[in-house]
């Protein structure tokens, strides 16, 4: 793990994760782009979504990932998140079998029962990746898959842009962000007994630049990534 402060170019005021997502909630659904995470989920080849009987969505937020999973045939989904206000939005979607307020490193969910664990746009808020991967491995049945989508460390380090949002006043605010190298993920996942089955990286392209014209100088830089880990 690297401290984000050494890459920070914008010096936004920074708030803790729960406080940040609570305040971001009114504009969250309209500011988080599917190009960051959903596009990567759709590109996966080794996860037979419609065959997944039970999934755990860790850091489920408002249920964006859960909604995508249901649309692609996942039968039963449980979700956990730190922020009760986001859980209220997820509950209103009517797609989760169970929702609970909990940490991704200690979910309280039953171990060894899930075909799929998803963690999307969460890892950059964790100081230590190891507890997340241990918990994901605990939840999975043998042969199950942990799909993690993250904000690419290359992009964070190159641009100095943390996870952030604009307050109603227009003031930009950062949410506590850490930088994990891809090798940090590999080390943590292997230690948890997982093996890498597939990896994808999302580059800044025409579709991204249409959404964020200021990103034109970063064309062809990786902005997000996906790793699919299998429990043997």
C-alpha positions in Angstrom: 0.0 0.0 0.0 1.2 3.5 -0.9 -0.1 6.7 0.7 -2.1 8.7 -1.7 -0.8 12.0 -0.4 2.5 11.6 -2.4 0.5 11.6 -5.6 -2.2 14.1 -4.7 -2.2 17.0 -7.1 -5.6 18.5 -6.2 -5.4 18.8 -2.5 -9.2 18.4 -2.0 -10.4 18.2 1.6 -10.7 14.5 2.5 -13.4 12.8 4.5 -13.7 9.2 5.9 -15.5 6.6 3.7 -18.8 6.4 5.5 -19.1 10.2 5.8 -18.1 10.7 2.2 -20.6 8.2 0.6 -23.4 9.5 2.8 -22.8 13.0 1.5 -22.2 11.9 -2.1 -25.5 9.9 -2.1 -27.8 12.5 -3.8 -25.6 12.7 -6.9 -23.9 9.2 -6.7 -26.1 7.4 -9.3 -25.5 10.1 -11.9 -21.8 10.6 -11.4 -20.4 7.1 -11.2 -19.9 5.9 -14.8 -20.7 2.4 -16.0 -17.5 2.7 -18.1 -15.5 2.4 -14.9 -16.9 -1.0 -13.7 -19.9 -2.4 -15.5 -18.1 -2.5 -18.9 -15.5 -4.7 -17.3 -18.0 -7.1 -15.8 -19.6 -7.4 -19.2 -16.3 -8.3 -20.7 -15.6 -11.3 -18.4 -15.6 -14.6 -20.2 -15.1 -17.1 -17.4 -18.0 -16.3 -15.2 -21.3 -18.0 -16.3 -23.6 -15.4 -14.7 -26.8 -17.3 -15.3 -25.4 -20.3 -13.5 -24.6 -18.4 -10.3 -27.1 -19.4 -7.7 -25.9 -17.3 -4.9 -23.7 -14.1 -4.8 -22.4 -11.8 -2.1 -22.0 -8.2 -3.1 -19.4 -6.6 -0.8 -19.5 -2.8 -0.6 -22.8 -3.0 -2.5 -23.5 0.8 -2.2 -26.8 1.7 -3.9 -27.0 -1.6 -5.6 -25.5 -0.8 -9.0 -23.6 -4.0 -9.2 -26.4 -6.1 -7.8 -28.8 -4.7 -10.4 -26.4 -5.7 -13.2 -26.0 -9.2 -11.7 -29.8 -9.7 -11.5 -30.2 -8.5 -15.1 -27.6 -11.2 -16.1 -29.3 -14.1 -14.4 -27.8 -14.3 -10.9 -30.6 -15.8 -8.8 -29.9 -14.8 -5.2 -27.8 -11.9 -4.0 -26.8 -10.7 -0.5 -25.2 -7.3 0.0 -23.3 -5.5 2.7 -22.1 -1.9 3.0 -20.8 0.5 5.6 -23.3 3.3 4.8 -26.9 2.8 5.9 -28.1 5.6 3.6 -26.8 3.7 0.6 -28.2 0.4 1.9 -31.6 2.1 2.0 -31.4 2.8 -1.8 -30.2 -0.7 -2.5 -33.1 -2.1 -0.4 -35.5 -0.1 -2.5 -34.4 -1.8 -5.7 -35.9 -5.1 -4.4 -33.1 -7.2 -5.8 -31.3 -8.4 -2.7 -32.3 -11.3 -0.6 -30.4 -9.9 2.4 -28.8 -6.6 3.1 -26.7 -5.7 6.2 -24.5 -2.9 7.4 -21.0 -4.4 7.8 -17.4 -4.1 6.8 -16.1 -5.9 3.7 -13.5 -7.5 5.9 -16.0 -8.9 8.4 -19.4 -9.3 6.7 -21.1 -11.7 9.2 -22.3 -13.7 6.2 -22.2 -17.5 6.2 -18.9 -19.0 5.0 -18.5 -21.5 2.1 -21.9 -20.8 0.6 -21.4 -18.4 -2.3 -20.7 -19.1 -5.9 -19.7 -15.5 -6.5 -18.3 -12.6 -4.5 -18.2 -9.2 -6.0 -16.3 -6.1 -4.8 -16.5 -3.1 -7.1 -14.8 0.2 -6.6 -14.0 -0.5 -2.9 -10.4 -1.5 -2.6 -9.0 2.0 -3.0 -10.6 2.9 0.4 -8.9 0.0 2.2 -5.5 0.5 3.9 -4.9 -3.3 3.9 -6.2 -5.6 1.2 -5.5 -8.8 3.0 -8.6 -8.9 5.2 -10.8 -8.3 2.2 -9.3 -11.2 0.2 -9.5 -13.5 3.3 -13.1 -12.7 3.8 -13.9 -13.2 0.1 -12.2 -16.6 0.2 -14.1 -17.6 3.4 -17.4 -16.8 1.8 -16.8 -18.8 -1.4 -17.6 -22.4 -1.9 -14.8 -24.5 -3.6 -14.8 -23.4 -7.2 -16.4 -20.1 -6.5 -15.1 -16.8 -7.9 -14.3 -13.4 -6.3 -14.6 -10.7 -8.9 -12.9 -7.4 -7.9 -13.1 -4.2 -9.9 -10.9 -1.4 -8.8 -9.7 2.1 -9.7 -6.4 1.5 -11.5 -3.3 2.4 -9.4 -1.6 3.7 -12.6 -4.3 6.3 -13.1 -4.3 7.4 -9.5 -0.6 7.8 -9.5 -0.4 9.5 -12.9 -3.3 11.9 -12.5 -3.3 12.5 -8.8 -7.1 12.2 -8.8 -8.6 10.5 -5.7 -12.2 9.2 -5.5 -14.1 12.4 -5.1 -17.4 14.2 -5.5 -18.8 17.7 -5.5 -20.8 19.0 -2.6 -24.1 20.8 -3.2 -22.1 24.0 -2.8 -19.9 22.9 -5.8 -16.9 22.3 -3.5 -14.9 19.1 -4.5 -14.3 16.6 -1.7 -12.1 13.5 -1.7 -12.9 10.3 0.0 -10.1 8.5 1.9 -8.0 6.9 -0.9 -5.1 4.5 -0.8 -2.9 3.2 -3.7 -2.5 -0.6 -4.1 -0.2 -1.9 -6.8 -1.6 -4.8 -8.8 1.1 -6.9 -7.2 -0.4 -6.1 -3.8 -3.7 -7.7 -5.0 -1.8 -10.7 -6.2 0.1 -11.2 -3.0 -3.1 -10.8 -0.8 -5.2 -13.1 -3.0 -2.6 -15.8 -3.2 -2.2 -15.7 0.6 -5.9 -16.2 0.9 -5.7 -19.4 -1.2 -7.1 -17.9 -4.5 -5.8 -18.3 -8.0 -6.2 -15.7 -10.8 -8.5 -16.9 -13.5 -9.0 -13.7 -15.6 -7.9 -10.1 -15.7 -9.1 -7.0 -17.6 -8.0 -3.4 -17.8 -10.2 -0.5 -19.0 -8.4 2.2 -21.0 -9.4 5.8 -21.5 -10.8 5.8 -25.0 -13.3 7.8 -27.1 -16.2 6.8 -25.0 -14.4 7.9 -21.9 -13.3 11.2 -23.4 -16.9 11.9 -24.5 -17.9 11.6 -20.9 -14.9 13.4 -19.5 -13.2 15.7 -22.1 -10.5 16.8 -19.7 -9.2 13.2 -19.7 -8.1 13.5 -23.4 -4.4 13.8 -22.3 -4.8 10.4 -20.7 -6.0 8.5 -23.8 -4.9 4.8 -23.7 -4.0 5.0 -20.0 -5.6 2.3 -17.8 -8.3 3.8 -15.6 -9.8 0.7 -14.0 -9.1 -3.0 -13.7 -10.9 -6.3 -13.0 -9.5 -9.5 -11.5 -11.4 -12.7 -11.2 -10.1 -15.0 -8.5 -11.1 -18.7 -8.1 -11.1 -20.6 -4.8 -9.6 -24.0 -5.5 
